Amino acid sequence: MEKIFVRDFTPNQNISTTFLVKSKELRAKKTGGQFAMITFGDRTGDISGQWWDGFEDSIDTFDKDDIVFVRGLVNLYRNHLQIQIHRMRPCQPHEVDLTHYFPTTKFDVEVMFAELLGIIRDFQNPHLRQLLENIFADDETAQKFKRAPAAKTMHHPYLGGLLEHTLSLVKLAKKVGGHYEGIDLDLLQTGAVLHDFGKIDELSYDRAFGYTNEGQMIGHLVMETIMVSDHIKQIDGFPDELRRHLLHLLLTHHGKLEYGSPKLPSTPEALMLSYLDDLDSKVEAMQRLMAEPHSTADWTRISPMFERPIYRVRANETPAANEPMTQIVEPAKVSVAVASAQPEKNETPPRKPQLRSNSFNTPFEALADLVKPE
């Protein structure tokens, strides 16, 4: 059957297509009884669906991470598309092409990987060059590195995302590191290559994105530090001071203790790596938020990463007509799924989220009051 992708949906469209089930739950109707709330996904995005009646005989035939066939009607609710489900059933194996359901980097993975290896070959430090070449010489490791996402939801959360993020960070490290005197560029770039390497085994990404048992109990930061330390031991004459600096980069790249780093950056290279990693992650997340399918307002939904909506209109574009803020301040869930909502009668307008004491916006509340028009 032909796959219709989420990005191509339009309001009032009748659809018959397949999805990956991201979540399902039963909720209470305001009028009594229950309905099924289901989040669907494919490689182009997520969309929520409501199954109001007649779901009882089918709801237990599928679960999270299953592929299902859905008939329904696409409708628009608070600037977001959602599906009114009419019928659902599990798909048979011959009906499924897994490449339809998982988001993938828009860049060619083999081209990116070749570019990364080319950068490594140009390293002046023979020990760091040999270390990385030894790691990538294992074909299973290289294949996992080329396939893994960089995160489950927050940044580069798609197949090939880890490689895309790594290559971007390596390039940033060379450009920014070259601006400052005395920076060890080979060391900084090696830290960029390896800073998230443990995610190839921390995350599971064969069917749905999640965490492995190893990832849950140990975490990528420690996993990659152990791996790199083991590889260093196999290289004769690897300088101990260089080993110490490299492991420090891996252990501090989250930047803060509360972000999971057991130590704070104590060298210029470590400080630079933590900031550039944060920059690349957040720019990608912001651009992806701005490009979410079916988002037509000037402002995005509120993202858990930024705790505020993002202005989507670029400087060389004409802004759309202003829309009420109540359309854009719906509290967002932690996933990148299209915001779910119940199209029931007598809905109340969404409340403005309360600002926390450590919120980015809090210091500017008084300023906002001063500049309000009379």
C-alpha positions, -999 to +999 in steps of 0.1 A: +000+000+000+011+036-006+025+054+024+011+089+030+035+109+052+026+132+081+043+161+064+018+159+035-014+159+056-039+187+051-071+196+071-102+177+062-082+150+045-094+114+047-063+091+051-057+054+049-021+048+057+004+032+081+022+046+112+045+036+140+027+038+173+046+061+196+022+059+226-013+049+235-035+055+265-072+055+275-086+088+288-119+098+303-144+118+283-160+148+299-194+133+290-185+099+306-168+068+292-134+066+277-116+073+244-082+062+231-054+088+227-027+075+203+005+092+191+015+081+156+048+088+138+067+083+106+100+096+094+086+130+087+070+138+120+045+128+147+007+134+150-018+126+177-050+108+171-083+103+191-104+072+188-137+082+203-159+051+198-157+015+187-121+010+198-127-016+225-122-047+203-090-034+187-071-015+213-053-045+227-043-059+193-014-035+190+010-017+214+037+009+214+064+004+187+040-016+165+032-006+129-005-001+124-029+007+095-052+036+102-083+050+085-094+085+097-100+121+091-073+148+096-086+179+113-070+211+126-072+220+163-053+249+179-029+252+149-020+215+150-032+187+128-046+156+145-065+125+133-100+115+142-096+077+140-122+056+124-105+022+122-071+006+131-054-027+129-019-041+132+001-044+099+014-076+085+052-079+079+047-077+041+029-043+045+058-027+063+089-008+050+107+003+082+125+031+064+091+049+063+088+052+101+121+065+114+135+100+109+168+100+091+195+126+085+190+146+053+227+142+045+244+112+029+258+091+057+287+077+036+297+111+024+298+125+060+317+095+073+343+098+045+347+135+053+352+127+090+379+101+082+396+126+059+398+151+087+413+125+110+439+115+084+451+151+085+459+151+122+494+160+131+494+141+163+502+104+154+488+090+187+454+107+183+452+097+146+460+061+154+435+060+183+406+071+160+417+050+131+418+019+154+383+027+168+368+030+133+386+000+120+360-022+136+333-025+110+305-032+136+315-001+156+316+021+124+282+009+112+266+016+146+282+051+146+268+058+112+233+047+121+228+060+157+208+091+166+225+117+187+197+117+213+163+102+219+143+135+215+163+167+223+188+172+194+196+153+162+170+126+172+171+107+139+191+079+123+225+093+113+221+121+138+251+112+158+274+113+128+258+145+116+263+162+150+298+148+154+310+161+120+294+195+126+311+197+160+345+187+146+343+215+120+332+240+146+361+229+168+386+236+140+372+270+131+368+283+166+399+266+180+420+282+153+409+316+165+426+313+198+463+310+204+477+278+220+447+255+214+456+219+206+434+215+176+440+177+172+431+172+208+400+194+206+388+176+174+394+142+189+373+152+218+346+163+193+347+129+175+345+109+208+324+131+231+291+112+223+306+080+211+291+060+239+256+067+225+261+039+199+255+015+228+236+038+252+207+042+228+186+015+211+175+024+176+165-008+157+127-003+160+120+027+182+144+051+200+151+043+236+178+033+261+196+000+264+201-015+299+237-005+297+227+030+288+202+033+316+226+020+342+260+035+331+254+062+305+273+072+274+297+096+291+312+068+313+308+042+285+329+061+260+355+070+286+360+033+294+362+024+257+387+052+249+408+043+279+409+006+268+420+016+233+447+039+246+462+010+265+467-008+232+488+020+216+525+018+225+540+050+237+507+069+241+517+099+262+502+099+297+496+136+297+477+134+264+456+105+278+447+126+308+437+156+287+416+135+263+397+117+291+391+150+308+374+163+276+351+133+276+343+135+313+335+173+313+318+178+279+284+183+296+298+214+311+281+213+345+278+189+374+240+191+373+241+181+336+259+149+344+296+158+341+316+143+371+342+171+366+340+207+354+361+218+324+396+227+336+414+232+303+407+256+273+400+226+251+375+212+275+358+245+280+355+250+243+342+215+236+314+219+262+302+252+248+304+242+211+286+209+219+258+229+236+257+254+207+255+228+179+228+208+198+206+238+205+209+254+170+198+221+155+170+217+180+157+252+173+159+249+136+140+216+137+114+231+160+109+260+136+104+235+107+079+212+124+052+200+099+019+219+098+032+247+121+018+279+105+019+305+133+047+330+136+057+314+169+065+277+176+051+257+205+070+259+238+099+235+238+112+218+269+148+226+258+141+264+255+112+269+279+098+295+255+083+297+220+107+304+191+100+331+165+097+314+131+097+344+108+131+351+093+144+386+087+139+384+049+103+371+052+070+389+056+054+380+090+020+364+089-009+382+106-005+383+144-023+355+162-034+354+198-008+341+222-032+315+235-026+296+202+012+292+209+017+287+247+003+253+251+025+234+276+046+211+255+054+174+262+090+162+263+088+145+229+089+162+195+054+149+188+027+172+175+009+186+205-021+165+215-054+179+225-091+169+229-115+186+205-143+185+230-169+212+236-166+239+262-129+238+262-112+264+283-084+286+269-049+274+278-033+291+308+000+310+305+027+287+320+040+298+353+075+312+353+100+294+375+124+313+396+153+300+374+135+307+341+152+326+314+123+350+312+119+359+349+144+388+351+126+405+322+090+406+336+095+440+351+110+453+319+080+439+300+056+459+322+076+491+315+073+489+278+036+479+276+016+504+255-006+528+274 
